[in-house]
């Protein structure tokens, strides 16, 4: 299988942050555990809109957050190596997005 795409990585990170097994997330979303396993392993890089919505709702994030390539600084969002700086010289992604005036 190939490397997981952003959806698979984000679903796995958020699921693990909740302390849920794939079976628990499957129960909460009405998608199969086999689907979740394949998604997290990289077999699927695209997901239907109903499954995305169910996953986002269960995990407490927006669909946009599940689709994002880059990690977010928001609590509960998936984090990756280097996420604390957001790749912006020590400023987090949310702070950088606000600009220099609002970040203070």
Secondary structure, 3 states (H helix, E strand, C coil): CCCCCHHHHHHHHHHHHHCCCHHHHHHHHCCCHHHHHHHHHCCCCCCCHHHHHHHHHHHCCCHHHHHCCCCCCCCCCCCCCCCCCCCECCECHHHHHHCCCCCC
